[in-house]
């Protein structure tokens, strides 16, 4: 199953090399149809159906990858450094907007 990137990158820097490899490994598991659960990923119904937030701890940062699992692709909505326990409303709104645009094409 392909990855469809709507926004964000996983590159070094800002990700460390080890974190970039971990992110790639876990995205590959999603592509193979594996369901990731806590502590690696959690559902994000506030963004949409089949949407999740993937957690990646790095030296000094906690990264998140927002994604949706479609039948034909893993749709990457956003990659961001998370500073608090709650996902910022701005990020949720941006992801919803990207999904509306993606679904309308």
ZIBELCOR-V86856 format. One record per residue. RES is the residue in one small letter. D_CENTER is the distance of its C-alpha to the mean C-alpha in Angstrom with 1 decimal. Layout:
RES;D_CENTER / RES;D_CENTER
//
This chain:
x;15.5 / x;14.2 / x;10.8 / x;11.1 / x;9.7 / x;10.5 / x;9.8 / x;9.1 / x;10.3 / x;10.3 / x;14.1 / x;16.9 / x;17.6 / x;15.8 / x;14.1 / x;17.0 / x;17.8 / x;17.3 / x;13.8 / x;13.0 / x;14.7 / x;13.0 / x;9.4 / x;11.3 / x;13.1 / x;10.5 / x;8.9 / x;12.6 / x;13.2 / x;10.9 / x;12.8 / x;15.9 / x;15.4 / x;14.9 / x;13.5 / x;11.7 / x;13.1 / x;13.8 / x;13.8 / x;10.8 / x;8.8 / x;10.2 / x;10.8 / x;10.4 / x;13.5 / x;14.1 / x;11.5 / x;12.9 / x;14.0 / x;11.7 / x;8.6 / x;6.7 / x;5.3 / x;5.2 / x;8.1 / x;9.8 / x;13.3 / x;15.2 / x;18.7 / x;18.9 / x;15.3 / x;12.5 / x;9.1 / x;5.9 / x;2.3 / x;2.7 / x;4.0 / x;7.7 / x;10.2 / x;13.2 / x;16.5 / x;16.4 / x;12.9 / x;9.2 / x;8.2 / x;5.5 / x;6.3 / x;5.9 / x;6.0 / x;8.7 / x;11.2 / x;11.9 / x;15.7 / x;16.6 / x;16.0 / x;15.1 / x;12.2 / x;14.3 / x;15.6 / x;15.3 / x;11.4 / x;11.7 / x;14.5 / x;12.9 / x;10.1 / x;13.1 / x;15.1 / x;12.9 / x;12.9 / x;16.7 / x;17.3 / x;15.5 / x;17.3 / x;20.6 / x;20.8
//
